[in-house]
Amino acid sequence: MPEVRPLRGMRFSPERVDIRGAVTPPYDVGDEDEWRRLLKRPVTAAKLLAPTGGDRKYSQARDWLERWLSDGTLTVDPKPSLYLYRQRFHHKGRERERWGVICLVELREYGDGIFPHEHTHEEPIEDRLKLLRACKAHFGPVFMLYRDPEGALLPKPEGRPLYDFEAPGRTKNTVWRIASPEAIEAFCQGLKKKELLIADGHHRYEASLRLRREGGPNYVLAHLVRAEDSGLLILPLHRIIKGNSPRLAQILKALERAGFNLERSMFEDVPRGCLGLKAGTASFLLRIPSTERLKRFLDGEPEPLKPLEITVLHKAVLEGLLGDPEVEYEPDEKRAQTVASRGRPVFFLPPVSVDDIERVAKAGLRMHPKTTYFHPKPLSGLIMWKFE
């Protein structure tokens, strides 16, 4: 199984920098306007994660990094530590909290103790690899899950937090440095027997693997969260039909012919075994027929993928019945509802479970792109790692 280690965290100096303005979402979250606003700040991890300037952007990120290390804007902790990270947030009126540990994880090829669940693309892998080569640093962690039903491995907070602040989106972020040798040993030894499932950060992980093959470090910066954590929230990404979409009546007729049971419902959450469909004032729950009934659409799909609602939506409905229209992905349910209220057809999905993800990943398969949205995202620029 992959080895887990403490690290000498690189971070913004709390004496010189307001951490609330320095941290950012992961580099692939948010639109161009948001990142332009972030880049206007005088001190921000955005200048390290998402620099601009064509081919020179990677050297510009390195220049910012070297300047901030030189003038004390960035500091490196003197002793290897773990970093206990709690995120408190609200979802549908309920407060939740998720606990994790920022650490180093040994790089392994997929299937050797580490399992992916999403497909990746060459362009973002190459982009992250060029940034790693230029800066010799990780600016945000890969988000991974491990099994610990009893919660016995999570360290206890030590002393005062390094950081305790609210980020945009009303997520409160609290970080403690865990420096006790006994606590570090207990966590790292306990993880030696654990397989790890990548939740977010597949492109960064694969870029790190490539760098290792070039002689780079054998570790990646990671944020490890218990799969059983009560605050682990997996949201679906709803599908908005773009362009010249079929009329709602045509969609409903095609669904009925294929065996879907259509039920008028002002649903809030879509139950498992169903899809939701809204357009204008119309709102339907679509009960999915048996895989045997949908056999002509699902033939060729691996067995672990066939029962998933996301597979049925894409293979049977969008591709099989509607001619594969262009879709937009939306994790924010309120935004998706707003688009639907204006008349645009929107398909709503239930979330997949950790068990679903694990079953698919350990079968050596990948889920359909944009199946999972883990919320909230661990912040970038909070705890970083300079490996050279």
C-alpha positions, 0 to 999 in steps of 0.5 A: 500500500502507498506510504504516507509521510509528514511534510514541511509545509510551505504556507503564507506567513500569517504575520504578513499575509491575510490568508483569506485573500491568498487562498483559492479554489483548485485551479480547475474550479471557477470561470475565467472571470473569477480567476481574473479577479483573483489574479488582481490581488497583490498576494494570491496563490492564483499567481502560482496556480493559474498564471497568465502569459502564454509560454512564459506563464510557468516561469512567471509562477516560478518567479513569484514563488522565489520572490515570496520565499525570499522576502518572507511572504512564504515560509516553510515550517521547520519540522515535518508535520501533518496538517489536520484540516476541518471544513465547516459548511452549510448544505440545504440548511444543515451545518456539516463538517468534514475532517481530513489530513494534509500529508504526502502520499507515495506515488503508485501506478493505478491499481497498486493501492491507488484507484482513479474513478474519472477519465483524464485529458492530455492537455491539463496533465501536460499543463500541470506537469510544466508547472511542476517542472518550473516551480518544483512545488505543489500548490494544492493537494490531491483529494483522496479517500480511505476507509476507516469505519471506526474513525480511529486514525484521525489525529486530534487537534494540537494547540491553537489552529494555524488558520481559522477563517471563513472563505467565500461560500461560507465555508469555515476552514480551520487548520492545525499543525500536528507535530507530535511524533506519536500522532504522526507515527500512529496516522502514517502506520495506520494508513500503511494498510489502506487503499486510497481512492482519488476523489479530485485531482486526477490530472495533478496526480497523473502529472506527478506520476510523469514527473517521477518517471523523469526523476522527480519526487516519489510523493504527491501532496494529498488531502486524505478524508475518511470515506465514512466521514459524515461531512463527505458530500458528493453532489451530482452535476446536472445536465442542461440541454444546449442549442436546438434541443428537442421540444419537451413533448418529444422528449417525454414521448421518447422516454415513454416509448423506451419504458420510463415511468413518467410521474409529475412531481415537484421533486427537490431531491432525485431518488436513486433509480430515477432521473429528474426532468424540468423545463418551464413549469413542467417537472417530472420524475423518470423512473428508470426501467430494468437494464434488460428493457434498456438492453439495446442502449446499454449493450457493451457497457461494463456491468458495474456501470450499467445500473448507474443513473449517469450511465442510463442518462448518457447512453440510453437517453441523451445518446440513444433517444435524443441524438446526443445533444450538447450539454452543460454541466451544473453542480449548483442545483439552484442555478440548474433550477433557474435555467429550467424555469426559463424553458431550457430542458434540464436533467437532474441526477441523484448523487452516486455513493462512495460505494459506487465509486469504489466498485467502479474504480476497483474494477479498473473502470472509470465513471462518465466524465462529470459524474461527481462533484465533491463539496466543498473543495479543499483550498489551494495555497493553504498548505503547499509543498516545495519538493526542491 
